Amino acid sequence: MDLESRLRLAGDVPAVEEFLSSTAGRLHHRDQDPDGLFWAEVQPNNGERAAFIARIEWTVYPDRPPSLVFVEAIGASEVGASSAWPGADGYRYSSNDVCKPFTAEGQGLHPEWSSGPHSWRRTGNPFLYVVENVQDDIDRVDGRRAG
């Protein structure tokens, strides 16, 4: 990750941490993680359900959407089993991708999303935008898991 991306990302991280904290979640970046790799604990608004662990990896910030997958634990090197994934539309554990306009995987699968209402949003705080969308999608299905 280039220096400009690292600086921009560092400036947007505090708002993401604050948002996740307000929903009983948490953002992690471990010393051994490469620049641009974060682990977001996303707690469903149904407090009776366990948090999801989203692995969010940026390559160029804010100009490209991140890779987003779900894992069973922070630091897991392999994509999680179906039980690690939300049961929301577009969250496809069988394909190991989130087919949404705010992910690298979704944008890669849908070239038509490169323009119009589904185009990647580079302005504001894109990191916060991604995490808010993940939180909304999880809450929309009441924290239900895919598996």
C-alpha positions in Angstrom: 0.0 0.0 0.0 1.4 3.4 -1.0 2.1 6.1 1.5 -0.8 8.3 0.4 -3.3 5.4 0.9 -1.9 4.7 4.3 -2.2 8.3 5.4 -5.8 8.7 4.1 -6.8 5.4 5.7 -5.3 6.3 9.0 -7.3 9.5 9.0 -10.6 7.6 8.5 -10.0 4.8 10.9 -11.1 6.7 14.1 -14.6 7.2 12.7 -14.9 3.5 11.9 -13.7 2.6 15.4 -16.2 5.0 17.0 -19.1 3.6 14.9 -18.2 0.0 15.7 -17.9 0.8 19.4 -21.3 2.4 19.3 -22.8 -0.9 18.1 -20.8 -3.1 20.6 -18.3 -4.0 17.8 -14.6 -3.4 17.5 -11.9 -2.7 14.8 -8.6 -4.6 15.0 -5.3 -4.1 13.2 -2.5 -6.2 14.5 1.1 -5.3 14.4 1.8 -8.3 12.1 -0.9 -7.4 9.7 0.1 -5.7 6.4 -1.0 -2.1 5.9 -4.6 -2.0 4.8 -5.8 -5.2 6.5 -8.4 -4.8 9.2 -10.6 -7.2 11.2 -14.0 -5.8 12.1 -16.1 -7.4 14.8 -19.6 -6.6 13.7 -22.1 -7.2 16.5 -25.7 -7.7 15.3 -28.3 -5.4 16.9 -29.8 -8.6 18.4 -27.4 -8.7 21.3 -28.1 -12.4 21.8 -26.1 -13.4 18.7 -22.3 -13.6 18.4 -20.4 -11.0 16.4 -19.3 -11.6 12.9 -15.6 -11.2 11.9 -15.2 -9.3 8.7 -11.7 -9.3 7.1 -11.4 -6.1 5.2 -8.4 -5.5 3.0 -7.6 -2.2 1.2 -5.1 -2.0 -1.6 -5.5 1.6 -2.7 -7.4 3.9 -0.4 -9.9 5.5 -1.1 -9.8 4.9 -4.8 -10.7 1.2 -4.8 -13.2 -0.8 -2.8 -11.8 -3.4 -0.3 -11.8 -7.1 -0.4 -14.3 -8.3 2.1 -14.8 -11.8 3.4 -15.8 -13.4 6.7 -13.6 -15.5 8.9 -14.1 -17.5 12.1 -11.5 -15.6 14.2 -9.3 -12.5 14.0 -6.1 -13.5 12.2 -7.6 -16.5 10.4 -5.9 -17.1 7.2 -8.7 -19.0 5.5 -12.2 -17.8 4.7 -14.6 -19.0 7.3 -17.2 -21.8 7.1 -20.8 -20.9 6.3 -21.4 -20.3 10.0 -19.0 -17.3 9.9 -21.0 -15.6 7.2 -24.1 -13.5 7.5 -27.3 -14.9 6.0 -27.9 -11.6 4.1 -28.4 -11.3 0.3 -25.2 -11.0 -1.6 -23.1 -12.6 1.2 -22.1 -15.8 -0.6 -20.0 -18.1 1.6 -20.1 -20.8 -1.1 -18.2 -18.4 -3.5 -16.2 -16.7 -0.7 -17.3 -13.3 -1.7 -19.7 -10.4 -0.9 -21.4 -9.5 -4.1 -22.2 -5.9 -3.2 -21.1 -2.6 -4.8 -18.9 -1.7 -1.8 -16.6 -4.6 -2.3 -13.7 -5.4 -4.7 -15.3 -8.8 -5.3 -18.7 -7.3 -6.3 -17.2 -4.6 -8.5 -15.0 -7.3 -10.2 -18.1 -9.5 -10.9 -20.2 -6.6 -12.2 -18.3 -4.3 -14.6 -21.6 -2.4 -15.1 -21.3 -1.2 -11.6 -18.3 1.0 -12.6 -20.7 3.8 -13.4 -24.1 4.9 -12.2 -25.6 4.4 -8.7 -23.5 1.3 -8.0 -20.1 2.9 -8.7 -17.5 2.9 -6.0 -17.8 5.9 -3.7 -14.4 7.5 -3.2 -15.5 10.6 -1.2 -16.3 11.1 2.4 -15.1 8.2 4.5 -15.3 5.1 2.3 -14.1 2.8 5.2 -17.0 3.9 7.3 -19.4 3.5 4.4 -18.3 -0.1 4.0 -18.7 -0.9 7.7 -22.1 0.8 8.0 -23.4 -1.2 5.0 -22.1 -4.5 6.5 -23.8 -3.5 9.9 -27.1 -2.7 8.1 -27.1 -5.9 6.1 -26.4 -8.0 9.2 -29.1 -6.2 11.2 -31.6 -6.5 8.4 -31.5 -10.3 8.8 -31.4 -10.0 12.6 -27.9 -11.4 12.8 -28.8 -14.7 11.2 -25.9 -16.8 9.9 -25.6 -18.5 6.5 -24.9 -21.9 8.0 
